[in-house]
Amino acid sequence: MTANGTTNARDAALDVAPWGVRQWALLCVLSGNMLLDAVEVSVVLVALPTIGEAMDMPLLAVQCLMSGFALGFAALLLLGNRIAALCGRRRAYLGAMAVFALASVIGGVTDSESVLIATRVVKGCCAALTAPTGLAIISTAFRDGPQRRKAVSVYSMFGATGFTAGLLLSAALLESGWRWTLLFPAPLALALLVFATRIIPHESGAGGRTPRLKPALLRDGRLLRSAVGAATLNGTYAGLLLLITFQLQQRLGWSPWQCALGLLPACVPLMVAVPFAGRLVARWSTGRLIALGALAPFLGCAYYLWRAPTESYGAAVLPALVLVEAGFVLSFAALNMQATAGIRAAERGSAVALYQTGVQLGGVVTLPLVALLLTEYQGDRPALALITSISAVGLLTALTGLRSSEEHG
């Protein structure tokens, strides 16, 4: 056997070798933080009506607890790679975790509306550092190939699971008081921080060269279409969940537990489908899945708009939730893959940051507009019309991309 053959055989053996305790521990800590970031979004969603009533915050103000988190996330994403490069991944990650825990405590004990909203923005900034930095640490701690793919799959599955867990956790915490929905992340973040200080590997120094966003990325059609598609999908999803949460609790008189259970069809399918996303893309191609993933939410929102006078959960709300979630199941992985298709490895980090910024901006723009329409007008139709229009933009963008891929295919 040649030297090259021996090396290949050794690499193949390493790829299938079982992970050591330290690798499992590292993945658990990083995935635990991903879970916490996802929980942070949904645990506040179900609690919004209760928090608004307790702190005398109107809908337009209380929605800032969600849009503020998304704003902080979007604001720091493009700088996150540079911060991690300047400070080092370990320092950036640990520092963000510590600030996240502190902001959770302040948010949970404050009686100031502005301070509460500010803590949500700060926590979004922290998540913008820990999420991509955690993924970057995985990319260096696990070998390229089966090992890394498996680690990234576990990491992604924890994120998808977190939203579901947050809904149920919110209902449980609200029985003890709404402040616990804001306080509970603090001890979890501190526990993860303690383990992270022991597990996350030290670096030889700061990253040195700081990646910069090149103008050429802004001219990449696939990246821009993916960002717009993901922004409209996330905006449709966030706006619809905000509307339904207040409808169920304030107009239909549902308890937080009933509301949380009623929203499960909007998150459980993605949690189950994440491990199979790669196979789905391999079989149907990204363009087709993105188009189908944009069509489903549009149909769901249009149907809900048509049935808006009907306040029946089964006849109006449930079909819309299922169709919007179907959009995530079909296009979640496809949008992520299309965003970086054709992007050079050296620019992929900047491309991902640009794409994720688009995702978050969907919620930043949609949530205040939905809250404003629900406040200014009687009934849900104006807000539903806006959400349906946003989903229509996503569908048109997806169809444009599908046509372009067919013309070049």
C-alpha positions as CSV (number, residue, x, y, z in Angstrom):
1,M,0.0,0.0,0.0
2,T,1.3,3.5,-0.9
3,A,1.8,6.2,1.7
4,N,-1.1,8.1,0.2
5,G,-3.3,5.0,0.6
6,T,-2.2,4.5,4.2
7,T,-3.1,8.1,4.9
8,N,-6.5,7.8,3.3
9,A,-7.2,4.6,5.3
10,R,-6.2,6.3,8.5
11,D,-8.5,9.3,7.8
12,A,-11.4,7.0,7.0
13,A,-10.9,5.2,10.2
14,L,-10.8,8.5,12.2
15,D,-14.1,9.6,10.5
16,V,-16.0,6.5,11.7
17,A,-14.2,6.3,15.1
18,P,-16.5,7.0,18.1
19,W,-16.1,10.4,19.7
20,G,-14.3,10.8,22.9
21,V,-15.8,12.1,26.1
22,R,-14.4,15.6,25.6
23,Q,-15.9,15.9,22.1
24,W,-19.3,14.8,23.3
25,A,-19.0,17.3,26.2
26,L,-18.1,20.1,23.9
27,L,-21.0,19.4,21.5
28,C,-23.4,19.2,24.4
29,V,-22.3,22.6,25.8
30,L,-22.5,24.3,22.4
31,S,-25.8,22.6,21.5
32,G,-27.2,23.5,24.9
33,N,-26.5,27.1,24.2
34,M,-28.2,26.8,20.8
35,L,-31.2,25.3,22.6
36,L,-31.2,28.2,25.1
37,D,-31.2,30.8,22.3
38,A,-34.2,29.1,20.6
39,V,-36.1,28.8,23.9
40,E,-35.4,32.5,24.6
41,V,-37.7,33.4,21.7
42,S,-40.6,31.1,22.2
43,V,-40.7,31.3,26.0
44,V,-41.5,35.0,25.7
45,L,-44.1,34.6,23.0
46,V,-46.7,32.8,25.1
47,A,-46.0,35.2,28.0
48,L,-46.5,38.4,26.0
49,P,-50.2,39.0,26.9
50,T,-49.5,38.4,30.6
51,I,-46.4,40.6,30.7
52,G,-48.2,43.4,28.8
53,E,-51.1,43.3,31.3
54,A,-48.8,43.2,34.4
55,M,-46.5,46.0,33.2
56,D,-49.3,48.0,31.5
57,M,-47.5,47.8,28.2
58,P,-49.6,48.2,25.0
59,L,-49.3,45.6,22.2
60,L,-47.0,47.8,20.2
61,A,-44.6,48.0,23.2
62,V,-44.7,44.5,24.4
63,Q,-44.0,43.1,20.9
64,C,-40.6,44.7,21.3
65,L,-39.6,41.8,23.6
66,M,-39.6,39.7,20.5
67,S,-38.6,42.2,17.8
68,G,-35.9,43.7,20.1
69,F,-34.2,40.3,20.5
70,A,-34.3,39.9,16.7
71,L,-33.0,43.4,16.2
72,G,-30.0,42.8,18.5
73,F,-29.3,39.5,16.7
74,A,-29.4,41.2,13.3
75,A,-27.4,44.3,14.4
76,L,-24.4,42.3,15.6
77,L,-24.3,39.4,13.2
78,L,-22.3,41.1,10.5
79,L,-19.7,42.2,13.2
80,G,-19.7,38.9,15.0
81,N,-17.0,37.3,12.8
82,R,-14.8,40.3,13.3
83,I,-15.3,40.4,17.1
84,A,-14.5,36.7,17.3
85,A,-11.4,37.2,15.1
86,L,-10.2,40.1,17.2
87,C,-10.9,38.6,20.6
88,G,-10.6,34.9,19.8
89,R,-13.6,32.5,19.6
90,R,-13.3,31.4,23.2
91,R,-13.3,34.9,24.7
92,A,-16.1,36.1,22.5
93,Y,-18.2,33.0,23.3
94,L,-17.6,33.1,27.1
95,G,-18.1,36.9,27.3
96,A,-21.4,36.7,25.4
97,M,-22.6,33.9,27.7
98,A,-21.8,36.0,30.8
99,V,-23.6,39.1,29.5
100,F,-26.6,37.0,28.4
101,A,-27.0,35.6,32.0
102,L,-26.6,39.1,33.5
103,A,-29.2,40.6,31.1
104,S,-31.6,37.8,32.0
105,V,-31.4,38.7,35.7
106,I,-31.9,42.4,35.0
107,G,-34.8,41.8,32.7
108,G,-36.5,39.5,35.2
109,V,-36.3,42.0,38.2
110,T,-36.8,45.4,36.5
111,D,-40.0,47.4,36.6
112,S,-38.9,49.7,33.8
113,E,-40.4,49.0,30.4
114,S,-37.4,50.6,28.6
115,V,-34.9,48.6,30.6
116,L,-36.8,45.3,29.9
117,I,-36.8,46.0,26.2
118,A,-33.1,46.9,26.3
119,T,-32.2,43.6,28.0
120,R,-33.9,41.8,25.1
121,V,-31.8,43.7,22.6
122,V,-28.6,42.9,24.5
123,K,-29.5,39.2,24.7
124,G,-30.1,39.2,20.9
125,C,-26.6,40.7,20.5
126,C,-25.2,37.9,22.7
127,A,-27.0,35.2,20.7
128,A,-25.5,36.8,17.5
129,L,-22.1,36.0,18.9
130,T,-22.6,32.6,20.5
131,A,-24.6,30.9,17.7
132,P,-22.1,31.4,14.8
133,T,-19.1,31.2,17.1
134,G,-20.4,27.9,18.4
135,L,-20.7,26.6,14.8
136,A,-17.2,27.8,14.1
137,I,-15.8,26.0,17.1
138,I,-17.5,22.8,15.9
139,S,-15.9,23.3,12.5
140,T,-12.4,23.1,14.0
141,A,-13.1,20.6,16.8
142,F,-14.6,17.9,14.5
143,R,-13.0,16.5,11.3
144,D,-14.4,17.5,8.0
145,G,-16.7,14.7,6.7
146,P,-19.0,12.4,8.6
147,Q,-17.9,13.6,12.0
148,R,-18.6,17.3,11.3
149,R,-21.8,16.6,9.5
150,K,-23.1,14.6,12.4
151,A,-22.0,17.3,14.9
152,V,-23.7,20.0,12.9
153,S,-26.9,17.9,12.6
154,V,-27.0,17.5,16.4
155,Y,-26.4,21.3,16.8
156,S,-29.2,22.2,14.4
157,M,-31.6,19.7,16.0
158,F,-31.1,21.3,19.4
159,G,-32.0,24.7,17.9
160,A,-35.2,23.3,16.3
161,T,-36.1,21.5,19.5
162,G,-35.7,24.7,21.6
163,F,-38.6,26.5,20.1
164,T,-41.0,23.7,21.1
165,A,-39.5,23.4,24.5
166,G,-39.9,27.2,25.1
167,L,-43.6,27.1,24.4
168,L,-44.2,24.4,27.0
169,L,-41.7,25.9,29.5
170,S,-43.4,29.3,29.2
171,A,-46.8,27.9,30.2
172,A,-45.3,26.1,33.2
173,L,-43.3,29.1,34.4
174,L,-46.3,31.5,34.1
175,E,-48.0,29.5,36.8
176,S,-45.4,30.8,39.2
177,G,-45.2,34.3,37.8
178,W,-44.4,36.0,34.5
179,R,-41.0,37.2,35.8
180,W,-39.7,33.6,35.8
181,T,-40.1,33.5,32.0
182,L,-37.4,36.2,31.9
183,L,-35.3,35.0,34.8
184,F,-35.0,31.3,34.1
185,P,-32.3,31.6,31.3
186,A,-29.9,33.1,33.9
187,P,-29.0,29.9,35.9
188,L,-29.0,27.8,32.7
189,A,-26.6,30.2,31.0
190,L,-24.3,30.3,34.0
191,A,-24.3,26.5,34.2
192,L,-23.3,26.3,30.5
193,L,-20.7,29.0,31.1
194,V,-19.1,27.0,33.9
195,F,-18.8,23.9,31.7
196,A,-17.8,26.0,28.6
197,T,-14.8,27.5,30.5
198,R,-13.5,23.9,31.0
199,I,-14.5,22.4,27.7
200,I,-14.0,25.1,24.9
201,P,-10.4,24.8,23.7
202,H,-7.9,27.6,24.1
203,E,-6.6,29.2,21.0
204,S,-3.0,30.1,20.2
205,G,-4.1,33.7,19.9
206,A,-6.7,36.0,18.6
207,G,-7.9,35.3,15.1
208,G,-5.8,38.0,13.5
209,R,-7.3,38.6,10.1
210,T,-10.8,39.9,10.3
211,P,-13.2,38.8,7.5
212,R,-14.9,41.7,5.8
213,L,-18.1,41.8,3.8
214,K,-17.2,42.2,0.2
215,P,-19.5,44.2,-2.2
216,A,-19.5,41.2,-4.6
217,L,-21.6,39.2,-2.1
218,L,-24.3,41.8,-2.4
219,R,-24.5,41.0,-6.2
220,D,-24.8,37.2,-5.7
221,G,-28.3,36.4,-6.9
222,R,-28.7,33.1,-5.0
223,L,-27.5,34.6,-1.8
224,L,-29.9,37.6,-2.0
225,R,-32.9,35.5,-3.1
226,S,-32.2,33.2,-0.1
227,A,-32.0,36.1,2.3
228,V,-35.2,37.6,1.0
229,G,-36.9,34.2,1.0
230,A,-35.8,33.5,4.6
231,A,-36.7,37.0,5.7
232,T,-40.3,36.7,4.4
233,L,-40.7,33.2,5.8
234,N,-39.5,34.2,9.2
235,G,-41.5,37.5,9.1
236,T,-44.7,35.6,8.1
237,Y,-44.1,33.0,10.9
238,A,-43.3,35.6,13.6
239,G,-46.2,37.9,12.6
240,L,-48.7,35.1,12.5
241,L,-47.7,33.7,15.9
242,L,-47.9,37.1,17.5
243,L,-51.4,37.6,16.1
244,I,-52.6,34.1,17.1
245,T,-51.1,34.3,20.6
246,F,-53.2,37.4,21.4
247,Q,-56.2,36.1,19.6
248,L,-56.2,32.9,21.6
249,Q,-55.5,34.4,25.0
250,Q,-57.4,37.7,24.9
251,R,-60.3,37.1,22.5
252,L,-60.9,33.4,23.0
253,G,-59.9,33.3,26.7
254,W,-57.4,30.5,26.3
255,S,-55.0,29.9,29.2
256,P,-51.2,30.0,28.6
257,W,-51.1,26.2,28.7
258,Q,-53.9,25.9,26.1
259,C,-52.2,28.6,23.9
260,A,-48.8,26.8,24.1
261,L,-50.4,23.5,23.1
262,G,-52.3,25.2,20.3
263,L,-49.1,26.6,18.9
264,L,-47.2,23.2,18.8
265,P,-48.3,22.4,15.2
266,A,-46.2,25.5,14.3
267,C,-42.9,24.0,15.5
268,V,-43.0,20.2,16.2
269,P,-42.9,19.1,12.5
270,L,-39.6,21.0,11.9
271,M,-38.1,19.5,15.0
272,V,-38.9,16.0,13.7
273,A,-37.8,16.8,10.1
274,V,-34.4,18.4,10.7
275,P,-32.4,15.1,10.7
276,F,-33.9,14.2,7.2
277,A,-33.5,17.7,5.6
278,G,-30.3,16.7,3.7
279,R,-32.1,13.8,2.1
280,L,-35.0,15.9,1.1
281,V,-32.7,18.4,-0.6
282,A,-30.8,15.7,-2.4
283,R,-34.0,14.3,-3.8
284,W,-35.9,17.4,-4.8
285,S,-33.3,20.1,-5.3
286,T,-33.1,23.4,-3.4
287,G,-35.1,25.5,-6.0
288,R,-38.1,23.2,-6.0
289,L,-38.2,22.9,-2.2
290,I,-37.8,26.7,-1.7
291,A,-40.7,27.3,-4.1
292,L,-42.9,24.8,-2.4
293,G,-41.8,26.1,1.0
294,A,-42.9,29.6,-0.1
295,L,-46.2,28.4,-1.5
296,A,-47.4,26.7,1.6
297,P,-47.2,29.7,3.9
298,F,-48.9,31.9,1.3
299,L,-51.8,29.4,1.0
300,G,-52.0,29.2,4.8
301,C,-52.1,33.0,5.3
302,A,-54.6,33.5,2.4
303,Y,-56.8,30.8,3.9
304,Y,-56.7,32.4,7.3
305,L,-57.4,35.9,5.8
306,W,-60.5,34.4,4.0
307,R,-61.7,32.7,7.2
308,A,-60.7,35.7,9.5
309,P,-64.3,36.3,10.8
310,T,-64.4,32.7,12.0
311,E,-62.8,32.4,15.5
312,S,-62.7,28.6,15.5
313,Y,-59.2,27.2,16.2
314,G,-59.8,24.1,14.1
315,A,-61.4,25.8,11.2
316,A,-59.1,28.9,10.8
317,V,-56.0,28.9,13.0
318,L,-54.8,25.3,12.8
319,P,-54.7,25.0,9.0
320,A,-52.8,28.3,8.8
321,L,-50.2,27.1,11.4
322,V,-49.8,23.7,9.7
323,L,-49.2,25.3,6.3
324,V,-46.8,27.9,7.5
325,E,-44.8,25.3,9.4
326,A,-44.8,23.2,6.2
327,G,-42.9,26.0,4.6
328,F,-40.2,25.7,7.2
329,V,-40.0,21.9,6.8
330,L,-39.7,22.1,3.1
331,S,-37.3,25.1,2.7
332,F,-35.4,25.5,6.0
333,A,-32.4,23.5,4.9
334,A,-32.7,24.4,1.2
335,L,-32.5,28.1,1.9
336,N,-29.4,27.6,4.0
337,M,-27.7,25.6,1.3
338,Q,-28.7,27.9,-1.5
339,A,-27.4,30.9,0.4
340,T,-23.8,29.6,0.3
341,A,-23.9,27.7,-3.0
342,G,-21.2,29.0,-5.2
343,I,-19.6,31.1,-2.5
344,R,-15.9,30.7,-2.0
345,A,-14.8,29.1,1.2
346,A,-13.0,32.3,2.3
347,E,-16.2,34.4,2.0
348,R,-18.6,31.8,3.3
349,G,-18.6,33.2,6.9
350,S,-19.6,36.6,5.6
351,A,-22.2,35.2,3.4
352,V,-23.8,33.2,6.2
353,A,-23.8,36.3,8.4
354,L,-25.5,38.3,5.7
355,Y,-28.1,35.6,5.2
356,Q,-28.8,35.3,8.9
357,T,-29.2,39.1,9.1
358,G,-31.9,38.8,6.5
359,V,-33.6,36.1,8.5
360,Q,-33.7,38.3,11.6
361,L,-34.8,41.4,9.8
362,G,-37.9,39.6,8.7
363,G,-39.1,39.6,12.3
364,V,-37.8,43.0,13.1
365,V,-39.9,44.6,10.3
366,T,-43.0,42.4,10.5
367,L,-43.7,42.3,14.3
368,P,-44.1,46.0,14.9
369,L,-46.2,46.4,11.8
370,V,-48.5,43.6,12.8
371,A,-48.8,45.0,16.3
372,L,-49.6,48.5,14.9
373,L,-52.3,47.2,12.7
374,L,-53.9,45.1,15.5
375,T,-53.9,48.2,17.6
376,E,-55.2,50.7,15.1
377,Y,-57.9,48.6,13.5
378,Q,-60.8,46.4,14.7
379,G,-60.3,42.7,13.9
380,D,-57.5,40.8,12.4
381,R,-58.0,41.3,8.7
382,P,-55.6,44.3,8.2
383,A,-52.7,42.5,10.0
384,L,-53.5,39.2,8.2
385,A,-53.5,41.1,4.8
386,L,-50.0,42.4,5.7
387,I,-48.7,38.9,6.6
388,T,-50.2,37.4,3.5
389,S,-48.5,40.1,1.3
390,I,-45.2,39.4,2.9
391,S,-45.6,35.7,2.2
392,A,-46.5,36.6,-1.4
393,V,-43.2,38.5,-1.8
394,G,-41.4,35.3,-0.6
395,L,-43.4,33.2,-3.2
396,L,-42.5,35.6,-6.0
397,T,-38.9,35.6,-5.0
398,A,-38.8,31.8,-4.9
399,L,-40.5,31.5,-8.3
400,T,-37.9,33.9,-9.8
401,G,-35.1,31.8,-8.4
402,L,-36.7,28.6,-9.7
403,R,-37.0,30.1,-13.2
404,S,-33.5,31.3,-13.1
405,S,-32.1,27.9,-12.0
406,E,-34.1,26.1,-14.8
407,E,-32.8,28.6,-17.4
408,H,-29.2,27.9,-16.3
409,G,-29.8,24.2,-15.7
